[in-house]
């Protein structure tokens, strides 16, 4: 399978250290990748482009939700698009997991496959991070009616036909819950896939591991 009917949408913000390798690895399996550079102040965009990705630029930082929506609009304009994968730019997601999720869309009667780090034991998250994410799961499951084990995992695979009903308006971290809510309202058929999230020294040094989880809870409460 050459995956020419599939796009990876990669929100990108100041990931010059790793983005070239992330794209180099992913493009071997997914030849169509768009990075949405969300106002980076480093050379992330040019590095992504040199690795083979298409790049769309936001002149200022708008947030991950806005970057994803820009990416969705871009890839859905391609009439050949059948499947769309959201994929992080920091090296935490695995290409093999994304490939397995698209394979399920091809083989199963579902509209979206959502990654979960809690369906197996491969992901080495701290107790505190697990606790914060579990609280977010409880909140999201209660408010959306979509029952998931990991409601804020950035690795997702959609049928393009289903993704057309999604319109993100929460620009920052709360977009993840908004997306789940829209999946529920659209009555999409969904499944979860065990995925391995790799928390690297690089991502931990940026404070992503815990603070993103805390930000999710704050935005859920205030939105």
C-alpha positions, 0 to 999 in steps of 0.5 A: 500500500503506497498510502497516496490516499492518506495525509499526515497533518503535523502541527509544528511550533519550534521543533527544529531539533527534531522535526527533520527526523520526524518527517524523514521517518514518516515520509517513508510510509506516508508520502503526503505530509503537511506541516502547519507551522504555527508561528515558529521563531526558529527554522522548523518550517524550512527543516520540515520542507527540506525533509519532504513535507509541504508547509503551510505557515501561520504568521503568528502562534494561534495554537494547536487546534488552529493548526490542525484546522488549517491542516484539515482544510488543506488536505481535504482540498485534495480530491484524492484524500481518503484518510487523514492522520493527526501526528505530533511534531516532537517525536513522541508518536510512532509511524508504525502506530499511525500505519496500523490505525489507517489499516483499521480504517481500510479494513473495518467499518469505523470512521475514526481510530483514536490512539490510546496510551493506556491500552497496553504497558508500552508508554512510560508516563509518570504517575502524576501525568497518568492521574491528570490525563485520567481526570481529563478522560472522566471529564471528556467522557461525561461531557461528550458521551464518547467513551474513551480510555485516552481522550487527549492523545494527538494520534488519530486517523479519520476517514476524510468523509467523516472529517469534513463534519469537524470544525475546530474553534478551540485554538489551544489544548481544549481542541482535543475535547472539542474534537471528541465532542464533535465525533459524538455529535456526528455519531461517528463510528469510532475505535481505539488503538493501543499506541506507544507515546515516547516521552524523550529527554527532549520533550521532557526538557520542554515541559510538555509531559506534565504541563500540557496535561495540566493546561488541558484540565484548565482549559476544559474547566474554563472553556 
